[in-house]
Amino acid sequence: MMKLFIDGDAFPNLLKPIVLRAIEKQEIETIVIANKKINIGTSNYIKYIIVDTKQDEADSKIVEMLQENDLVITADIPLADRTIQKNAHAIDHRGATYTQDNIKQYLAIRNLMQEIRDSGEITKGPAPFSQKDAQQFANSFNAFLQKHNKK
């Protein structure tokens, strides 16, 4: 049975009720990993793990525990890449699904944007997370669960 891993660092509040509803309804074993205490909600299906604050510590813990066909919710593209390499699945906070076919393109764009930001040409990050983003996530997340979370 598929497990759900949530990269808790910077997990949007708007997504918490969406994810909690699915976890409860479909009885999905869920592990939330972050470098500080965060709360998605109370459920017998959720386990919280707090890791050291060293950079990428939460990512490394997720990859260590991850198994084939599990799902990771993360906005961290390098973590999504490591997830895909383990034949697991990754979806971001805005509903984008990372796959073998598109992860290298996402990485290339991320790296290019980082270079442009580092050079000072672009100083702002992505647009603020919106209700529309939450709806797109809900649609992608629920479609994924219908396809992959067979009891």
N, CA and C atoms as an extended XYZ file, in Angstrom:
453
Properties=species:S:1:pos:R:3:atomname:S:1:resname:S:1:resid:I:1 pbc="F F F"
N         0.831       -1.186        0.000 N   MET     1
C         0.000        0.000        0.000 CA  MET     1
C         0.878        1.254        0.000 C   MET     1
N         0.472        2.212       -0.763 N   MET     2
C         1.199        3.467       -0.898 CA  MET     2
C         1.216        4.239        0.427 C   MET     2
N         2.368        4.866        0.711 N   LYS     3
C         2.474        5.798        1.831 CA  LYS     3
C         2.572        7.202        1.254 C   LYS     3
N         2.129        8.165        2.038 N   LEU     4
C         2.214        9.574        1.668 CA  LEU     4
C         3.260       10.231        2.548 C   LEU     4
N         4.213       10.904        1.917 N   PHE     5
C         5.218       11.680        2.639 CA  PHE     5
C         4.975       13.149        2.335 C   PHE     5
N         4.991       13.969        3.364 N   ILE     6
C         4.817       15.406        3.180 CA  ILE     6
C         6.089       16.094        3.633 C   ILE     6
N         6.688       16.845        2.707 N   ASP     7
C         7.825       17.698        3.022 CA  ASP     7
C         7.225       18.903        3.751 C   ASP     7
N         7.306       18.875        5.073 N   GLY     8
C         6.599       19.857        5.886 CA  GLY     8
C         7.158       21.258        5.849 C   GLY     8
N         8.401       21.424        5.417 N   ASP     9
C         8.985       22.751        5.343 CA  ASP     9
C         8.235       23.555        4.282 C   ASP     9
N         7.623       24.649        4.687 N   ALA    10
C         6.890       25.554        3.789 CA  ALA    10
C         5.624       24.929        3.202 C   ALA    10
N         4.979       24.038        3.941 N   PHE    11
C         3.733       23.426        3.471 CA  PHE    11
C         2.595       24.428        3.664 C   PHE    11
N         1.887       24.795        2.586 N   PRO    12
C         0.858       25.849        2.675 CA  PRO    12
C        -0.334       25.457        3.562 C   PRO    12
N        -0.763       26.391        4.392 N   ASN    13
C        -1.908       26.151        5.276 CA  ASN    13
C        -3.173       25.801        4.505 C   ASN    13
N        -3.356       26.385        3.325 N   LEU    14
C        -4.558       26.112        2.529 CA  LEU    14
C        -4.673       24.635        2.139 C   LEU    14
N        -3.546       23.919        2.099 N   LEU    15
C        -3.575       22.516        1.683 CA  LEU    15
C        -3.866       21.554        2.832 C   LEU    15
N        -3.687       22.002        4.045 N   LYS    16
C        -3.834       21.102        5.195 CA  LYS    16
C        -5.205       20.435        5.252 C   LYS    16
N        -6.324       21.169        5.138 N   PRO    17
C        -7.625       20.474        5.195 CA  PRO    17
C        -7.862       19.545        4.007 C   PRO    17
N        -7.334       19.889        2.849 N   ILE    18
C        -7.484       19.049        1.651 CA  ILE    18
C        -6.800       17.706        1.874 C   ILE    18
N        -5.562       17.775        2.347 N   VAL    19
C        -4.771       16.564        2.566 CA  VAL    19
C        -5.343       15.749        3.729 C   VAL    19
N        -5.703       16.414        4.809 N   LEU    20
C        -6.243       15.706        5.974 CA  LEU    20
C        -7.527       14.951        5.616 C   LEU    20
N        -8.390       15.577        4.846 N   ARG    21
C        -9.636       14.918        4.418 CA  ARG    21
C        -9.335       13.633        3.647 C   ARG    21
N        -8.386       13.705        2.713 N   ALA    22
C        -8.030       12.526        1.906 CA  ALA    22
C        -7.393       11.438        2.766 C   ALA    22
N        -6.514       11.838        3.681 N   ILE    23
C        -5.852       10.872        4.569 CA  ILE    23
C        -6.893       10.092        5.367 C   ILE    23
N        -7.846       10.801        5.934 N   GLU    24
C        -8.885       10.163        6.749 CA  GLU    24
C        -9.815        9.300        5.900 C   GLU    24
N       -10.275        9.849        4.795 N   LYS    25
C       -11.245        9.145        3.954 CA  LYS    25
C       -10.658        7.862        3.369 C   LYS    25
N        -9.391        7.946        2.933 N   GLN    26
C        -8.779        6.799        2.262 CA  GLN    26
C        -7.819        6.020        3.155 C   GLN    26
N        -7.720        6.411        4.425 N   GLU    27
C        -6.873        5.709        5.395 CA  GLU    27
C        -5.439        5.568        4.886 C   GLU    27
N        -4.842        6.700        4.535 N   ILE    28
C        -3.496        6.714        3.954 CA  ILE    28
C        -2.462        6.911        5.060 C   ILE    28
N        -1.558        5.952        5.187 N   GLU    29
C        -0.451        6.117        6.127 CA  GLU    29
C         0.391        7.293        5.652 C   GLU    29
N         0.566        8.286        6.529 N   THR    30
C         1.201        9.545        6.154 CA  THR    30
C         2.317        9.880        7.119 C   THR    30
N         3.442       10.324        6.572 N   ILE    31
C         4.572       10.757        7.376 CA  ILE    31
C         4.886       12.195        6.986 C   ILE    31
N         4.812       13.094        7.971 N   VAL    32
C         5.131       14.506        7.767 CA  VAL    32
C         6.514       14.729        8.353 C   VAL    32
N         7.440       15.184        7.511 N   ILE    33
C         8.819       15.376        7.952 CA  ILE    33
C         9.199       16.837        7.746 C   ILE    33
N         9.728       17.453        8.813 N   ALA    34
C        10.128       18.859        8.747 CA  ALA    34
C        11.219       19.111        9.778 C   ALA    34
N        11.834       20.290        9.682 N   ASN    35
C        12.879       20.620       10.651 CA  ASN    35
C        12.326       21.452       11.814 C   ASN    35
N        11.000       21.596       11.851 N   LYS    36
C        10.338       22.252       12.977 CA  LYS    36
C         8.945       21.643       13.112 C   LYS    36
N         8.307       21.871       14.241 N   LYS    37
C         6.971       21.300       14.460 CA  LYS    37
C         5.960       21.981       13.544 C   LYS    37
N         5.263       21.187       12.759 N   ILE    38
C         4.137       21.692       11.980 CA  ILE    38
C         2.968       20.751       12.224 C   ILE    38
N         1.777       21.232       11.990 N   ASN    39
C         0.604       20.417       12.272 CA  ASN    39
C        -0.331       20.430       11.072 C   ASN    39
N        -0.474       19.286       10.434 N   ILE    40
C        -1.425       19.127        9.333 CA  ILE    40
C        -2.814       18.900        9.928 C   ILE    40
N        -2.844       18.235       11.068 N   GLY    41
C        -4.086       17.886       11.742 CA  GLY    41
C        -3.866       16.633       12.562 C   GLY    41
N        -4.869       16.240       13.301 N   THR    42
C        -4.777       15.051       14.143 CA  THR    42
C        -5.439       13.881       13.428 C   THR    42
N        -4.696       12.803       13.313 N   SER    43
C        -5.205       11.603       12.658 CA  SER    43
C        -4.386       10.405       13.113 C   SER    43
N        -5.041        9.270       13.226 N   ASN    44
C        -4.324        8.033       13.537 CA  ASN    44
C        -3.414        7.615       12.392 C   ASN    44
N        -3.604        8.202       11.223 N   TYR    45
C        -2.828        7.826       10.039 CA  TYR    45
C        -1.601        8.706        9.834 C   TYR    45
N        -1.428        9.742       10.654 N   ILE    46
C        -0.314       10.681       10.466 CA  ILE    46
C         0.736       10.494       11.546 C   ILE    46
N         1.986       10.402       11.101 N   LYS    47
C         3.137       10.370       12.005 CA  LYS    47
C         3.978       11.603       11.686 C   LYS    47
N         4.401       12.325       12.716 N   TYR    48
C         5.229       13.516       12.544 CA  TYR    48
C         6.663       13.199       12.938 C   TYR    48
N         7.605       13.603       12.092 N   ILE    49
C         9.029       13.426       12.389 CA  ILE    49
C         9.709       14.784       12.249 C   ILE    49
N        10.383       15.208       13.319 N   ILE    50
C        11.150       16.454       13.275 CA  ILE    50
C        12.618       16.079       13.171 C   ILE    50
N        13.286       16.662       12.174 N   VAL    51
C        14.699       16.374       11.933 CA  VAL    51
C        15.543       17.595       12.297 C   VAL    51
N        16.843       17.408       12.278 N   ASP    52
C        17.799       18.479       12.522 CA  ASP    52
C        17.572       19.618       11.523 C   ASP    52
N        18.021       20.807       11.870 N   THR    53
C        17.820       21.964       10.986 CA  THR    53
C        18.887       22.084        9.901 C   THR    53
N        19.793       21.108        9.815 N   LYS    54
C        20.793       21.144        8.741 CA  LYS    54
C        20.090       21.146        7.385 C   LYS    54
N        20.703       21.834        6.421 N   GLN    55
C        20.103       21.934        5.090 CA  GLN    55
C        19.848       20.550        4.490 C   GLN    55
N        18.677       20.368        3.916 N   ASP    56
C        18.255       19.145        3.226 CA  ASP    56
C        18.115       17.927        4.140 C   ASP    56
N        18.102       18.143        5.451 N   GLU    57
C        17.962       17.020        6.385 CA  GLU    57
C        16.592       16.340        6.228 C   GLU    57
N        15.537       17.147        6.100 N   ALA    58
C        14.190       16.578        5.912 CA  ALA    58
C        14.129       15.807        4.596 C   ALA    58
N        14.727       16.376        3.548 N   ASP    59
C        14.735       15.707        2.242 CA  ASP    59
C        15.415       14.346        2.335 C   ASP    59
N        16.561       14.315        2.996 N   SER    60
C        17.312       13.060        3.115 CA  SER    60
C        16.522       12.013        3.891 C   SER    60
N        15.807       12.437        4.934 N   LYS    61
C        15.005       11.502        5.729 CA  LYS    61
C        13.857       10.938        4.888 C   LYS    61
N        13.230       11.799        4.087 N   ILE    62
C        12.149       11.337        3.211 CA  ILE    62
C        12.681       10.289        2.239 C   ILE    62
N        13.788       10.592        1.577 N   VAL    63
C        14.357        9.669        0.587 CA  VAL    63
C        14.760        8.353        1.248 C   VAL    63
N        15.297        8.427        2.452 N   GLU    64
C        15.701        7.218        3.185 CA  GLU    64
C        14.496        6.303        3.453 C   GLU    64
N        13.360        6.878        3.792 N   MET    65
C        12.174        6.092        4.160 CA  MET    65
C        11.303        5.703        2.962 C   MET    65
N        11.473        6.388        1.873 N   LEU    66
C        10.631        6.251        0.685 CA  LEU    66
C        10.764        4.884        0.023 C   LEU    66
N         9.637        4.357       -0.440 N   GLN    67
C         9.648        3.111       -1.201 CA  GLN    67
C         8.944        3.326       -2.533 C   GLN    67
N         9.171        2.396       -3.434 N   GLU    68
C         8.568        2.465       -4.763 CA  GLU    68
C         7.054        2.666       -4.649 C   GLU    68
N         6.531        3.549       -5.493 N   ASN    69
C         5.096        3.870       -5.595 CA  ASN    69
C         4.544        4.739       -4.475 C   ASN    69
N         5.366        5.130       -3.490 N   ASP    70
C         4.915        6.094       -2.491 CA  ASP    70
C         4.748        7.456       -3.163 C   ASP    70
N         4.086        8.377       -2.471 N   LEU    71
C         3.875        9.733       -2.980 CA  LEU    71
C         4.505       10.738       -2.035 C   LEU    71
N         5.214       11.716       -2.610 N   VAL    72
C         5.789       12.815       -1.842 CA  VAL    72
C         5.135       14.112       -2.304 C   VAL    72
N         4.667       14.906       -1.347 N   ILE    73
C         4.190       16.256       -1.656 CA  ILE    73
C         5.310       17.204       -1.279 C   ILE    73
N         5.838       17.918       -2.279 N   THR    74
C         6.952       18.827       -2.049 CA  THR    74
C         7.022       19.884       -3.137 C   THR    74
N         7.522       21.057       -2.765 N   ALA    75
C         7.806       22.097       -3.754 CA  ALA    75
C         9.302       22.107       -4.070 C   ALA    75
N        10.037       21.195       -3.471 N   ASP    76
C        11.494       21.109       -3.623 CA  ASP    76
C        11.813       20.223       -4.830 C   ASP    76
N        12.242       20.842       -5.919 N   ILE    77
C        12.456       20.096       -7.164 CA  ILE    77
C        13.595       19.079       -7.043 C   ILE    77
N        14.724       19.404       -6.398 N   PRO    78
C        15.742       18.357       -6.214 CA  PRO    78
C        15.213       17.150       -5.417 C   PRO    78
N        14.367       17.387       -4.412 N   LEU    79
C        13.757       16.267       -3.683 CA  LEU    79
C        12.828       15.483       -4.608 C   LEU    79
N        12.067       16.173       -5.436 N   ALA    80
C        11.192       15.486       -6.399 CA  ALA    80
C        12.025       14.605       -7.326 C   ALA    80
N        13.181       15.099       -7.750 N   ASP    81
C        14.068       14.320       -8.619 CA  ASP    81
C        14.543       13.054       -7.901 C   ASP    81
N        14.964       13.190       -6.654 N   ARG    82
C        15.412       12.024       -5.883 CA  ARG    82
C        14.259       11.033       -5.687 C   ARG    82
N        13.053       11.555       -5.536 N   THR    83
C        11.855       10.724       -5.386 CA  THR    83
C        11.608        9.911       -6.652 C   THR    83
N        11.653       10.571       -7.793 N   ILE    84
C        11.426        9.921       -9.087 CA  ILE    84
C        12.482        8.837       -9.323 C   ILE    84
N        13.728        9.115       -8.915 N   GLN    85
C        14.804        8.133       -9.087 CA  GLN    85
C        14.542        6.851       -8.293 C   GLN    85
N        13.732        6.937       -7.243 N   LYS    86
C        13.387        5.752       -6.439 CA  LYS    86
C        12.083        5.111       -6.913 C   LYS    86
N        11.634        5.479       -8.110 N   ASN    87
C        10.381        4.957       -8.679 CA  ASN    87
C         9.171        5.236       -7.792 C   ASN    87
N         9.215        6.390       -7.136 N   ALA    88
C         8.071        6.868       -6.371 CA  ALA    88
C         7.490        8.069       -7.124 C   ALA    88
N         6.488        8.703       -6.543 N   HIS    89
C         5.772        9.786       -7.218 CA  HIS    89
C         5.929       11.080       -6.429 C   HIS    89
N         5.858       12.211       -7.139 N   ALA    90
C         5.954       13.510       -6.480 CA  ALA    90
C         4.982       14.489       -7.120 C   ALA    90
N         4.373       15.294       -6.261 N   ILE    91
C         3.457       16.340       -6.701 CA  ILE    91
C         3.805       17.599       -5.909 C   ILE    91
N         3.698       18.759       -6.551 N   ASP    92
C         4.037       19.981       -5.824 CA  ASP    92
C         2.782       20.648       -5.265 C   ASP    92
N         2.987       21.717       -4.498 N   HIS    93
C         1.896       22.401       -3.802 CA  HIS    93
C         0.883       23.038       -4.744 C   HIS    93
N         1.275       23.245       -5.989 N   ARG    94
C         0.373       23.890       -6.953 CA  ARG    94
C        -0.250       22.877       -7.916 C   ARG    94
N        -0.013       21.582       -7.667 N   GLY    95
C        -0.669       20.540       -8.445 CA  GLY    95
C         0.142       19.963       -9.590 C   GLY    95
N         1.367       20.439       -9.793 N   ALA    96
C         2.212       19.869      -10.855 CA  ALA    96
C         2.668       18.478      -10.426 C   ALA    96
N         2.555       17.529      -11.335 N   THR    97
C         3.006       16.169      -11.078 CA  THR    97
C         4.354       15.977      -11.750 C   THR    97
N         5.345       15.590      -10.954 N   TYR    98
C         6.679       15.336      -11.491 CA  TYR    98
C         6.751       13.895      -11.976 C   TYR    98
N         7.363       13.689      -13.138 N   THR    99
C         7.483       12.351      -13.724 CA  THR    99
C         8.887       12.157      -14.280 C   THR    99
N         9.179       10.911      -14.688 N   GLN   100
C        10.448       10.623      -15.379 CA  GLN   100
C        10.581       11.511      -16.614 C   GLN   100
N         9.457       11.782      -17.278 N   ASP   101
C         9.482       12.536      -18.532 CA  ASP   101
C         9.710       14.028      -18.351 C   ASP   101
N         9.367       14.592      -17.173 N   ASN   102
C         9.482       16.047      -17.053 CA  ASN   102
C        10.418       16.547      -15.956 C   ASN   102
N        10.919       15.679      -15.085 N   ILE   103
C        11.685       16.151      -13.933 CA  ILE   103
C        12.980       16.860      -14.336 C   ILE   103
N        13.655       16.383      -15.364 N   LYS   104
C        14.912       17.030      -15.767 CA  LYS   104
C        14.646       18.434      -16.301 C   LYS   104
N        13.511       18.620      -16.981 N   GLN   105
C        13.140       19.950      -17.468 CA  GLN   105
C        12.850       20.883      -16.280 C   GLN   105
N        12.113       20.390      -15.282 N   TYR   106
C        11.855       21.197      -14.084 CA  TYR   106
C        13.163       21.579      -13.389 C   TYR   106
N        14.102       20.627      -13.304 N   LEU   107
C        15.403       20.912      -12.679 CA  LEU   107
C        16.176       21.965      -13.457 C   LEU   107
N        16.178       21.841      -14.780 N   ALA   108
C        16.904       22.800      -15.619 CA  ALA   108
C        16.328       24.208      -15.452 C   ALA   108
N        15.009       24.320      -15.447 N   ILE   109
C        14.367       25.632      -15.270 CA  ILE   109
C        14.677       26.186      -13.884 C   ILE   109
N        14.609       25.334      -12.865 N   ARG   110
C        14.921       25.771      -11.506 CA  ARG   110
C        16.346       26.305      -11.422 C   ARG   110
N        17.287       25.555      -11.997 N   ASN   111
C        18.687       25.966      -11.940 CA  ASN   111
C        18.923       27.262      -12.702 C   ASN   111
N        18.283       27.414      -13.856 N   LEU   112
C        18.406       28.649      -14.634 CA  LEU   112
C        17.847       29.832      -13.844 C   LEU   112
N        16.674       29.661      -13.255 N   MET   113
C        16.076       30.745      -12.472 CA  MET   113
C        16.951       31.097      -11.267 C   MET   113
N        17.572       30.093      -10.661 N   GLN   114
C        18.464       30.353       -9.529 CA  GLN   114
C        19.664       31.185       -9.976 C   GLN   114
N        20.230       30.843      -11.138 N   GLU   115
C        21.356       31.621      -11.676 CA  GLU   115
C        20.940       33.060      -11.952 C   GLU   115
N        19.760       33.241      -12.527 N   ILE   116
C        19.276       34.591      -12.828 CA  ILE   116
C        19.051       35.371      -11.529 C   ILE   116
N        18.464       34.726      -10.512 N   ARG   117
C        18.261       35.398       -9.220 CA  ARG   117
C        19.603       35.740       -8.585 C   ARG   117
N        20.556       34.795       -8.648 N   ASP   118
C        21.874       35.025       -8.054 CA  ASP   118
C        22.605       36.182       -8.721 C   ASP   118
N        22.337       36.396      -10.007 N   SER   119
C        22.995       37.493      -10.726 CA  SER   119
C        22.319       38.836      -10.444 C   SER   119
N        21.174       38.804       -9.762 N   GLY   120
C        20.477       40.034       -9.420 CA  GLY   120
C        19.492       40.517      -10.466 C   GLY   120
N        19.351       39.781      -11.561 N   GLU   121
C        18.440       40.210      -12.624 CA  GLU   121
C        16.983       40.046      -12.222 C   GLU   121
N        16.689       39.031      -11.429 N   ILE   122
C        15.341       38.829      -10.904 CA  ILE   122
C        15.482       38.763       -9.391 C   ILE   122
N        14.684       39.549       -8.702 N   THR   123
C        14.822       39.571       -7.246 CA  THR   123
C        13.626       38.977       -6.518 C   THR   123
N        12.555       38.669       -7.245 N   LYS   124
C        11.392       38.112       -6.556 CA  LYS   124
C        11.220       36.638       -6.891 C   LYS   124
N        10.563       35.943       -5.997 N   GLY   125
C        10.303       34.521       -6.185 CA  GLY   125
C         8.966       34.300       -6.860 C   GLY   125
N         8.393       33.108       -6.672 N   PRO   126
C         7.100       32.805       -7.289 CA  PRO   126
C         5.977       33.645       -6.680 C   PRO   126
N         4.856       33.698       -7.367 N   ALA   127
C         3.683       34.424       -6.875 CA  ALA   127
C         3.210       33.806       -5.564 C   ALA   127
N         2.567       34.597       -4.710 N   PRO   128
C         2.037       34.051       -3.458 CA  PRO   128
C         1.061       32.907       -3.728 C   PRO   128
N         1.024       31.961       -2.807 N   PHE   129
C         0.137       30.805       -2.930 CA  PHE   129
C        -1.304       31.284       -2.817 C   PHE   129
N        -2.166       30.829       -3.721 N   SER   130
C        -3.544       31.324       -3.785 CA  SER   130
C        -4.566       30.195       -3.638 C   SER   130
N        -5.826       30.584       -3.511 N   GLN   131
C        -6.925       29.619       -3.452 CA  GLN   131
C        -6.984       28.819       -4.756 C   GLN   131
N        -6.684       29.484       -5.876 N   LYS   132
C        -6.662       28.797       -7.176 CA  LYS   132
C        -5.582       27.707       -7.179 C   LYS   132
N        -4.411       28.019       -6.612 N   ASP   133
C        -3.337       27.022       -6.504 CA  ASP   133
C        -3.801       25.830       -5.666 C   ASP   133
N        -4.491       26.118       -4.563 N   ALA   134
C        -4.988       25.047       -3.691 CA  ALA   134
C        -5.984       24.165       -4.444 C   ALA   134
N        -6.836       24.773       -5.267 N   GLN   135
C        -7.812       24.003       -6.038 CA  GLN   135
C        -7.118       23.127       -7.080 C   GLN   135
N        -6.091       23.684       -7.736 N   GLN   136
C        -5.334       22.888       -8.717 CA  GLN   136
C        -4.646       21.717       -8.025 C   GLN   136
N        -4.085       21.971       -6.832 N   PHE   137
C        -3.467       20.891       -6.066 CA  PHE   137
C        -4.507       19.821       -5.740 C   PHE   137
N        -5.665       20.242       -5.224 N   ALA   138
C        -6.716       19.292       -4.836 CA  ALA   138
C        -7.114       18.418       -6.018 C   ALA   138
N        -7.264       19.017       -7.187 N   ASN   139
C        -7.638       18.256       -8.382 CA  ASN   139
C        -6.573       17.218       -8.730 C   ASN   139
N        -5.310       17.637       -8.749 N   SER   140
C        -4.208       16.719       -9.088 CA  SER   140
C        -4.040       15.631       -8.033 C   SER   140
N        -4.095       16.018       -6.770 N   PHE   141
C        -3.919       15.089       -5.654 CA  PHE   141
C        -5.023       14.030       -5.657 C   PHE   141
N        -6.262       14.464       -5.792 N   ASN   142
C        -7.384       13.520       -5.798 CA  ASN   142
C        -7.346       12.603       -7.015 C   ASN   142
N        -6.964       13.132       -8.175 N   ALA   143
C        -6.838       12.297       -9.382 CA  ALA   143
C        -5.742       11.253       -9.175 C   ALA   143
N        -4.621       11.663       -8.577 N   PHE   144
C        -3.536       10.724       -8.301 CA  PHE   144
C        -4.029        9.610       -7.374 C   PHE   144
N        -4.703        9.983       -6.298 N   LEU   145
C        -5.170        8.988       -5.328 CA  LEU   145
C        -6.166        8.020       -5.952 C   LEU   145
N        -7.050        8.510       -6.799 N   GLN   146
C        -8.005        7.618       -7.467 CA  GLN   146
C        -7.284        6.588       -8.328 C   GLN   146
N        -6.205        7.013       -8.947 N   LYS   147
C        -5.471        6.126       -9.848 CA  LYS   147
C        -4.543        5.164       -9.101 C   LYS   147
N        -3.898        5.645       -8.034 N   HIS   148
C        -2.800        4.887       -7.421 CA  HIS   148
C        -3.083        4.295       -6.046 C   HIS   148
N        -4.043        4.790       -5.321 N   ASN   149
C        -4.237        4.323       -3.945 CA  ASN   149
C        -5.327        3.267       -3.881 C   ASN   149
N        -5.003        2.102       -4.375 N   LYS   150
C        -5.945        0.977       -4.358 CA  LYS   150
C        -5.744        0.190       -3.076 C   LYS   150
N        -6.832       -0.037       -2.373 N   LYS   151
C        -6.740       -0.822       -1.126 CA  LYS   151
C        -6.755       -2.294       -1.425 C   LYS   151
